[in-house]
Amino acid sequence: MSVAAAQANAKSRDARAKKIRQFITPEGVDLELKIASSGLRFGALLVDIILIQIILLAFSLLMLWIGLASQSDTTIAIWMLGAFLLRTFWFIGFELGSRAATPGKRLMGIRVVARDGGRLTADAVVARNLIRELELFLPLMMLGVGAAEDMVSGWTMAAGVLWSLTLSLFLLFNRDRMRMGDLIAGTWVVMAQRIKLDAEIAAGTAGDAMQFSEAELAVYGIFELQELERVLRGNDARAMREVADAIRAKIGRPVAEEDDAFLLSYYRQLKARLERKLLFGKRREDKYASD
């Protein structure tokens, strides 16, 4: 290998290492998360804005039709309120879901997690998204309305754009790629682990991104394995969230990946462990039985 190639590989490894953040669980298990790049976050935001604009266009046409039919000016106020609610609750609603990601984030393969490793709270999600209003949407909307009605000067327009750019580009100037909203809410945006559950349940453990220690797998037995498979095949987001949280609390793991990916990795490794035990004549019926 040439010196140039070696240097390029070293730089690539250093760049990847800079995106990795680590969790140490109470049991001493070292977990890693990969911080999402600013490019992926911008792409996700762009996708979400496009989808919002498509919905808003349909809503605008509806309001225009109602306004022409009723000859009322109240449709303008309704439109402004509807646009604000759509824009705000689009982000809040999706990030409070089981995947903690808007359609744009899911397309880009990223998601929101709490920096302390816990489950995302409603307070954190609301805080990080309302800050976006102050960062980007409200200043630009006010400037747009003012410019349309010739109510703002060129200097005011420039100052408003500079304000929005300064706050919006904050993530480019910190190593964790955090917006102001992330800083205040205590969140990261990280790479998500996505899988096809039913097709992967019977697969081996070699490709698992998450690895569990013997102590973490030893807390459950055959009964829990069967229940876990039932939950996985049911593919109900709420059930998987509850079971994943229960297992994480039991073994001391933070919330650092999607629930389905976590449960599948745990299921496959627990199954492999129990099968190894059976080879030596050891059978643990459930979590109450001794190992």
Secondary structure, DSSP 8 states (H G I E B T S, - for coil): --HHHHHHHHHHHHHHHHTEEEEE-TT--EEEEEB--HHHHHHHHHHHHHHHHHHHHHHHHHHHHHHHHHT-THHHHHHHHHHHHHHHHHHHHHHTSTT---HHHHHHTEEEEETTSS---HHHHHHHHHHHIIIIIHHHHHHHHHHHTT-S-HHHHHHHHHHHHHHHGGGGGSTT---HHHHHHTEEEEE-----HHHHTTS-STT-SS---HHHHTT--HHHHHHHHHHHHHT-HHHHHHHHHHHHHHHT----S-HHHHHHHHHHHHHHHHHHHHHTT----STTS--
